[in-house]
């Protein structure tokens, strides 16, 4: 689960720079990243 922590940290940085979740996901086409981002997107709806 270490990679999820890394992704969360990266996302925090990108979000601060105003990057969208979708653009972020596209840049990091990593299964764990995609799964976490999908989970996060579902919670927002």
Secondary structure, DSSP 8 states (H G I E B T S, - for coil): -HHHHHHHHHHHHHHHTT--HHHHHHH---HHHHHHHHHHHHHH-
